[in-house]
Amino acid sequence: MPLEYGVSFSDHALVAASLAGGLTSYAEQRGVDISRFLDICGLDPATFRDTTARISFDRLGYLFELLSHETKDPAFALKYADAYRLGDTGPLGFAMLNAPDLRTMWTLFARVAELVVDATYYSVREEGDLVINEWSYSPTVTRFAPFSDMGTAIFVRHIRNFTGQEWEPILMDLQRPKPQGDLAPFHAAFGTVINFGARHNRCIFPRKYFDCKLPNADERVYEIMSQVCLDAWSALNTRLDVMVRARNVIMGLLQTGRADLANVAHQMAMSERSLQRRLAERNTTFGTLIDEARRALSDILLSNDELSLVEIAHRCGYGSAAAYSRAVSGWHGKPPGSLRRKFATKS
């Protein structure tokens, strides 16, 4: 991997800067001076200590890629998760460390996941004797594999605070491509059955674990910290117009095949009728927003020459590249290949 300045980044999606709170010291422990890599990525390490700051998802992903390359360790981000202090995300971290049981902890996280990463589809549901957790990252992000390793491993550590170290999912599907080299660290973190390169992330485990309690949980700390998180989530969404919020949620859901009215309204903590009414007040419809979200996302992704047209079609919610090509031609009067060449000429 060439260590070059002027790398193109997508800054449309942001993540909590505090997730990198221990990265400088961990890199030093691995014998790496992180400063030149921070410079290449355009990241300020001072923000890593700010629990309210947000940084580019793509830049943080590239930083992990550089560190993985430098240490010759494909599992660098995964191992960093073991060194991460679970409370460093601030109120959310402390709430998760003091939830009375795993169900309560997971339900809170599902509600406020946007505090950690933008445009994330996140769902957890109970079906019979199983719990099914599904999530996906912003489709505008290319370098999501290291964040996936780190973020999922940190969350697994939270789970095992309740269940003990024996917890292992029945199945773990991960969007990230299969890592090169030794897979043992990934199996230790995520279980025996891992499917890499999945269309979206999914974790399935026995429902009995949902009732596991945290012996040293502080109920008062949980009440205070969870309310801080809910207030922050409300403030984050209140600042956004309902059309912008809905379009952002739709973008996150398109690649999962779940960008319907029911799921979008649920992600926005609204009823379907309320969402439809609010959109009607803005003289638009849900169907119009779907089309606008696809077009906006398509324009963003076509400027990224690392993605194939088949992958872009999938991220925009189309079943085939042909269907996607017809849509692009309808929007712009020319096929996606021509648009991509136009973007390349401009850059």
N, C-alpha and C positions, 0 to 999 in steps of 0.2 A: 504493500500500500504506500503510494507516494505521499510524503508529508508536505503538502503544498498549501500556500496561501491562495486566497481567491476561490476557495471551494464554494459551490453554490448550495445555499441552504433554503429549506422551506421553513419559514417562521410563522406559519399560520396556526400551529398548535403549540401550546405552552404547557410546561409541567412545573410542579413545585420545586423551587431551587434548593430547598432544604434536603431533597433526596440525595444531593451531592455533598451533604454536610461533612461527611468524613472522608471524602474522596482524596483530598490533598494528602492527608496523613497516611491513608492506606496506600496510595501510590508511592510515597516515600518509603514505607515499609517494604514495598516490592522493588525498591531501588530505582525509582523513576522520579525525576524532577518534572512536575506536571506543568510548570509555568509556560514552556514553549508550546505545549499542546493547547493550553487555555487561550493563548494568543492566536493560534491558528483557527480555533473555533469561535473566537470573539466572545469569550465568556469571562466574567469578572468573578473571581473566587469569593469576594466579599459578599456577593448575593447568596452564596451557599449557606451562610449563617443566619439569613433572614427568613423566618418561617412564613412571611407574607409575600415574599418575592416569587416571581415566576420567570422562567427562562425558556428558550426555544427547545422544544422536544428534539428537533432534528440536530441541533448543535450539541446537545448533551449526548445523543446517540453517537454522533461522530467522535466526540471526545472519548467515549468508551471504546469505540473501534480503534482509535489511535493507541490507547493504552493497552488494549488487547494485542495489537500488533507489536508494540514495543516490548511487552513482556513475553511475547510468543505463547500467550495463554488464551485460547478461545473462550474459556470460562471465567475471564477476569471479572466481568460485571456480576456474574453469579456469585463468585467468591467475595466480592465487595459487599454483597448483601449480608453475608455472615458477620462482617465487621461493622455493619451499620447499627447505630444506636436507635432502637425502635421509637423512642420518644422524640427524635429530632425533627419530625414533621410538625411539632408543636401541638396545638389542641387536639387535632385528629389522632396523632400518635398516642397522647395521654388518654384520650377517650377509649381507644382500642385496647390499651393496656389495663384499663379499669372497668371494662364492660362486665356485667355479672355472668354472662354466658356467651357462648360462641354465636348463637342465633342473633342476639342483640348486637354484638360487635359487627357481624357481617351485614345485618340490616342497615345499620348506621352507615357503614362504608358504601353500600349500594346507593344510598340516598345522596351522599355528598361526594361521590367519586370525582366530580368535576373540580373539586378543590385540589386534587392531586394531578390530574391531567385533563386537558381540554378534549372536547369532542369524543369522549369515550362512551361507547355503548356498554352498559353494565347491568346484568340481570342475575338474580339469584332466586330460585324457586324450589319448593318441595314437591316431589312427585312420588307418591307411595313411600317406599323405604329409602328413597334417594334424595340427595340435594344436587341440583344442577346449577352450576355457576357458569355464565357465559359473558364474554367481554371482547371488545375489539378496540383498537386505537384509531386515532384520526387517519382517514385514508390519504391525507396529504403528506403523511410522514413516510419516508423511505427507510430511515435508519432506526427501525423500531426494535430490532432483535436484542441489542444489549439492554435497552430499557425493559423489555419483556422479561429477560433473565433476572435482572435486578428486582424489578417491581414484584414479579410473581414470587420470587424467593423471599423477599421481605414479608409479603403477605402470608406465605407458608409458615414463617417463623411466628407470626401472630397466631395463626391457627394452632400451632403446636404448643403455644403457651397454655391453651385450654385443654388440649387432648393428650399432651405428652408426645414424645418423639416418635411413638409408634404410628402416628397418623400417616396414612398414605392414601391418595385417591385411587379409586377403581380405574379411572381413566383420566389422562391429561392430554388434551389436544392443544397444540401451540401453533400460532401463525408463523412464528419465526422459522427460517429454514433450518435443516438439520445441521448442527455444529460440526466442524471438522475436529478430528482428534478424539480424545478420550471422552466418552459419554458418562463415565461413572459419576462425576459431580452433578450432572443433570438428573440422573436416576436417584441419587441420594437426596436431592432437593425435591423432586417432583414425582417420584414413585417409579414403579417397574414399567408400567405401560404408558409410554409417551409417543404421541404421533406428531412429528414435526411437519411444517408446511401445511397445516390445516387452514381452512377457509376463515375460521375465527377461533378464538380461544375458548376452551371449555374444560371444566373440572367437574367430575362426578364422584361423589363419595357417599358412604352410608349416612342416613339421616340421624342415626343415633348420636353421632358426634355433635350435632347441633345443640344438644342439651348439656354438653360439657360446661362445667362452671370453672371460674377462675378463683381459686382459694383466697388469694390476697387482694382481690379487687376492692377498690374503694368506691362505694356507691356514690358518695357525694362528689368525688372528683369526676366520675363518669357523667353525672347529671350536669355539672358545670361545663365540662369540656365539650360534651355532645351538643349542648345548647349553643356554645360558641361556634361550633362547626355548622349547625343548622342556620344560625344567624348569618354566618359568612356566606353560606351557599345561597341563602335568600338574597343577600345584598349583591352577590355576583350576578344573579339572574335578573334582579330588579333593574339593574343598570342597562340591561339589554332589551331592546324592543322585542315584542312577542314574535314578529316575523323573523328577526335575526336569530333569536333563540331556537325557533322551530327549524329554521334552515340549517343551523349548526347541528342540531340533533339528527335531522334527516341525513346530513352528510356522514355522520358517524354510523348510521344504521344501514345505509345503502348496500354496503358490501356484505352485510349479514342476511339480506333478503327479508328484513323485518321492518322496513321503513313504511309501515302502515299507520293509520290514524291512531289506533289503540296504543301501539308501542311508543309513538312519538309523544302522545298526551301523557302516558305513564312516566316517561323519562322527564317530562316537564312538570310533573306533580300536578297535573290538571285533568279534569274530565274531558272526554271527547267532545261533548257538547260545548263546554267552555272554550276549548281551543277553536272549534269551528266558529263560534260566535265572535271570539276576539279577532280571528282572521277576517271574518265578514265585515267587521268594523273598519278594517284596513283595506276593504274592497279587493280582497283576494280570496283564494280557496286553497285547500290542502293540496289538491292536484297541481295547481299552479306552482306552489312552493316545491313540490317534488321535482318538477321540470326545471325550475330555477336552480335548485340545489345541484342537480345533475350537471347542468350546463356550467355553473361556477366551478364545481369540482373538476370537471373535464378540462376546463381552461387552465386550472392550476397544474393538473397532472401532466398535461401535454407538454408543458415547459420543462418537465423532468425526463431527460433522455435515458435515465436508468430503468424506466418502466416500459414494458412491452405494451402494445395496444390491447392485447388480450387481458393483461393485468389491469390496465386502466378501465377497460370495459367492466371487469368484475367489480372494481372499487366504486364505479358509478352505478352499480346495480343492474347491469345488463347481462342477459343470459348468454350472449354471444358477441363476438367482435363485429359481426355483420349488423346486428341490431344497433350496436353502439355507433358504427360508422354511419348508418342511416340517420340516427339522431343528430350527430355532429353536422352532417351535410344539411339537415333541416335548419339547424341554428345558424350556420356560418356560410352555407352555400358551397362548401368544399369539404372533402373527406379529412379525417384526422391526420393522415400522413402528410398532406399538404400543409395543414396548420402547424404540424410539428416542425416542418422545414422552415416555415415562416418564423416561428419562435426562435429556432436555432440561428437564423440570419440576424434577427434583432439582437440576440445576446452576443 
